[in-house]
Amino acid sequence: MHFKFSIRPLLVAVIFSITACSSDGDNIGGEPLTVSDQQPQQFLGAGSAVAGAAENAVAGTPIGFFETPIGRVLAAGEGNRTLYTFANDSIGVSTCLASCAAVWPPLMATANQQAMLDELRANSALASIARGLSVITRAGTQLQWAFNGMPLYHFSGDAAAGETNGENLDGDWFVARPLPIEVADAEGFSGGLLRGAGSINAGINEPALRNSIYDGLTLYTFTLDIGGFSDCNAGCAEDWPPLYADKGAVGADGFSVITRTGGAAQWAYNNQPLYFFIGDSEPGDVFGDGADAAWFVARP
């Protein structure tokens, strides 16, 4: 079967006013961040919700994404530079202070931005990636942007938009990435289905080795997978390629990262590992649905 899609991207963003921090990373004050000529792609939204949010933003920088050699990365701030998360942080808590923050300047927020975010969330005006955004309190009363609960930082070693020199530095710092999954409406699938988005990690511990052939292809679950473990390995995984996750990936809204046999990371939804089907070749193909009475289209 092949269906035409009406896409509801999971990559939806709100444009926010973002204020620069000083070189020590802990000063909320200073001049507003400026937007360079090279803008990151904005997370496209639907309807008036995102348009209204953009309308309320003043002298701000959109949090968006760049396509880079290591995939899609979140970007914001002066020069629209790449954003990172720190493995030693925990949800809602930054441990990068003092000298650390001089090398990894936090993406600071203001009380007004936090209030705007809370208002949009209360009015159900946030979707997908915008839902992943939050504002946390650093040591003291200083505010910082977070994504899926993890505090966001720039890297002082990145000088231009799209640079990712901080990726996997010290084995603790990773680029912040939008979810490599979209929700799409399709005839015969009430509520839509899930599909891949962007270039996908190839399952090797090397972020630059990626597959773009799965962009837009339908995702599936396997009924023999139980308890968040994948039972599809070896030859099975050749026919049903896993949706591999990048190192440092953080899940939210039902999406999580599991560890496969052999150590590779794989995306899961509601604890069900996600796969592509080798028989699908273009967006809209769902040839794997019902295969062996064990494979079914993944649905939100």
Secondary structure as UniProt FT lines:
FT   STRAND          6..8
FT   STRAND          15..16
FT   TURN            23..24
FT   STRAND          41..42
FT   HELIX           47..56
FT   STRAND          61..62
FT   STRAND          64..68
FT   TURN            69..70
FT   STRAND          71..76
FT   HELIX           78..80
FT   STRAND          81..82
FT   STRAND          84..86
FT   TURN            87..88
FT   TURN            91..92
FT   HELIX           99..103
FT   STRAND          108..109
FT   HELIX           111..122
FT   TURN            123..124
FT   HELIX           129..132
FT   STRAND          133..137
FT   TURN            140..141
FT   STRAND          143..147
FT   TURN            148..149
FT   STRAND          150..151
FT   TURN            156..157
FT   TURN            161..162
FT   TURN            165..168
FT   TURN            170..172
FT   STRAND          173..175
FT   STRAND          181..186
FT   TURN            187..188
FT   STRAND          189..196
FT   STRAND          200..201
FT   TURN            207..208
FT   STRAND          210..211
FT   TURN            213..216
FT   STRAND          220..222
FT   TURN            223..224
FT   TURN            227..228
FT   HELIX           235..239
FT   TURN            247..248
FT   TURN            253..254
FT   STRAND          255..259
FT   TURN            261..262
FT   STRAND          265..269
FT   TURN            270..271
FT   STRAND          272..273
FT   TURN            278..279
FT   TURN            283..284
FT   TURN            287..290
FT   HELIX           291..293
FT   STRAND          295..297
//
